[in-house]
Amino acid sequence: MKVTFVLKGDPFSWKAYEALRLATAMGMNHEVYFIFIRDGVYTLTEWNPQQLGLESFDKFYETFEFINIELIVEDASIQERGLKISDFIPEVSVKSAEEISEIINNSEVVLVW
C-alpha cells in the first residue's frame, strides 16, 4: 500500500512527533512518503525539542534509513524560509508542488497533519 503523510504545521506540537511515529511504524510494511510543506520543513532541521518539553526526533532520524520511507520537502517552502538542503539532518528529496501533487494523487491513503 502506498501511504503519504503531509506535515504542514510547525514541529513544536504533538502533531509532528505523532506523525513521525506513525509513519515509522507504517514504513516497515508499506511504501511511505512523508512530505513536509510550509512550516513543516522545520521539523527536519537542527533544533532542540527537549527545550520545549518535547521528545527528541533523533530516534526517527536513525530509523529512517532502515525502513521504506521517503522524506520529501517542498522546494518553495525551503526557499520561502531561507533554508538550504544542508540545514536538514536526515537525507531528504526536494520536490516541486507539481511532483508532490502527483505523489498524493497516486497514494491509496493520505494523512494530513
SVG drawing of the C-alpha trace seen along z (x, -y; Angstrom):
<svg xmlns="http://www.w3.org/2000/svg" viewBox="-6 -33 31 38">
<polyline fill="none" stroke="black" stroke-width="0.4" points="0.0,0.0 1.2,-3.5 0.7,-5.9 1.5,-9.6 1.9,-11.8 1.8,-15.6 3.0,-17.8 2.3,-21.4 2.4,-22.8 5.4,-23.7 7.2,-20.9 6.6,-22.4 3.4,-20.4 2.5,-16.8 1.4,-16.5 4.9,-16.3 6.0,-13.7 2.9,-11.5 3.0,-11.8 6.7,-10.7 5.9,-7.8 3.0,-6.6 5.0,-6.9 7.9,-5.0 5.6,-2.1 3.9,-2.1 7.2,-2.2 8.0,1.3 5.2,2.8 4.2,0.2 5.6,-2.3 5.6,-5.6 6.1,-9.1 6.4,-11.8 6.0,-15.3 7.0,-18.4 5.5,-21.7 5.1,-25.2 6.4,-25.4 6.6,-21.6 10.0,-21.8 11.5,-23.0 10.8,-19.5 13.8,-18.0 16.2,-20.9 18.5,-21.1 16.6,-22.4 16.2,-21.2 12.7,-19.9 13.7,-18.9 14.0,-22.6 10.3,-22.9 9.4,-19.7 9.0,-17.6 10.5,-14.2 13.7,-14.3 13.3,-13.3 16.7,-11.7 15.4,-8.1 13.3,-8.7 16.3,-10.0 18.3,-6.8 15.4,-4.6 14.6,-6.2 17.5,-4.5 16.2,-1.0 12.6,-1.4 10.7,-2.1 10.1,-5.8 11.0,-8.7 11.3,-12.2 10.3,-15.0 10.4,-18.7 8.7,-21.2 11.2,-23.4 9.1,-26.6 8.7,-26.1 12.5,-25.8 13.1,-28.9 10.5,-31.0 12.1,-30.2 15.7,-30.8 16.7,-27.2 19.3,-25.1 19.5,-21.4 22.4,-21.3 20.1,-22.5 18.3,-19.2 19.5,-16.4 18.2,-13.3 18.6,-12.9 15.6,-14.5 14.3,-14.7 13.4,-18.2 10.4,-18.3 8.1,-20.9 4.4,-21.3 3.5,-19.5 5.7,-16.5 4.2,-16.4 0.7,-16.6 1.4,-13.6 2.6,-11.6 -0.5,-12.5 -2.8,-11.6 -1.1,-8.2 -1.4,-7.3 -4.0,-5.0 -4.0,-6.7 -3.2,-10.4 -2.8,-11.7 -2.5,-15.4 -1.1,-16.8"/>
</svg>
